[in-house]
Amino acid sequence: MDNEHATDRLIKPGEVAALAGVDPKTVTRWARTGALPYTTTLGGHRRYRESVVRELLGLPKVEEEA
């Protein structure tokens, strides 16, 4: 993992869906097909790096608070 993503916020499938304007099941489908990288929690839930999601969707980066 590179330093850019080391402190990146992990977001839930519903949050990804809201950013993309799609159903959460679509986000799950993207993850299963490899189109959307994810990490898994200890409980087996998928989480997505906000910066990666924003980059893939063509959305502006969120500035970090100092």
C-alpha positions as CSV (number, residue, x, y, z in Angstrom):
1,M,0.0,0.0,0.0
2,D,1.4,3.4,-0.9
3,N,1.5,6.4,1.4
4,E,-1.3,8.2,-0.5
5,H,-3.8,5.5,0.5
6,A,-2.4,4.9,4.0
7,T,-4.7,7.4,5.7
8,D,-7.5,7.2,3.2
9,R,-11.0,6.9,4.6
10,L,-12.8,3.6,4.0
11,I,-16.4,3.9,3.0
12,K,-19.3,1.4,2.9
13,P,-21.0,0.1,-0.2
14,G,-24.0,2.4,0.4
15,E,-21.7,5.5,0.5
16,V,-20.1,4.4,-2.8
17,A,-23.6,3.9,-4.3
18,A,-24.6,7.4,-3.2
19,L,-21.5,8.9,-4.8
20,A,-22.1,6.9,-8.1
21,G,-25.8,7.3,-8.2
22,V,-26.4,3.5,-8.4
23,D,-27.9,0.8,-6.2
24,P,-25.6,-0.8,-3.5
25,K,-26.0,-4.1,-5.3
26,T,-24.3,-2.6,-8.3
27,V,-21.3,-1.7,-6.1
28,T,-21.1,-5.3,-4.9
29,R,-21.2,-6.5,-8.5
30,W,-18.4,-4.1,-9.5
31,A,-16.3,-5.4,-6.6
32,R,-17.0,-9.1,-7.5
33,T,-15.9,-8.5,-11.1
34,G,-12.8,-6.7,-10.1
35,A,-13.8,-3.3,-11.4
36,L,-13.7,-1.8,-8.0
37,P,-10.9,-2.7,-5.6
38,Y,-11.9,-3.2,-1.9
39,T,-10.6,-4.4,1.4
40,T,-12.4,-6.7,3.8
41,T,-13.2,-6.1,7.4
42,L,-12.6,-8.8,10.0
43,G,-16.4,-9.5,9.8
44,G,-16.2,-10.0,6.1
45,H,-17.7,-6.7,4.9
46,R,-16.3,-4.9,2.0
47,R,-14.9,-1.4,2.4
48,Y,-13.7,0.9,-0.4
49,R,-11.0,3.6,-0.3
50,E,-12.7,6.9,-0.9
51,S,-9.9,8.3,-3.0
52,V,-10.0,5.3,-5.4
53,V,-13.8,5.5,-5.7
54,R,-13.6,9.2,-6.4
55,E,-10.8,8.7,-9.0
56,L,-12.8,6.0,-10.8
57,L,-15.9,8.1,-10.8
58,G,-14.1,11.2,-12.0
59,L,-15.0,13.1,-8.8
60,P,-12.8,15.7,-7.2
61,K,-10.5,14.7,-4.3
62,V,-11.6,15.5,-0.8
63,E,-9.0,17.8,0.9
64,E,-7.7,16.5,4.2
65,E,-8.3,18.5,7.3
66,A,-5.1,19.7,9.1
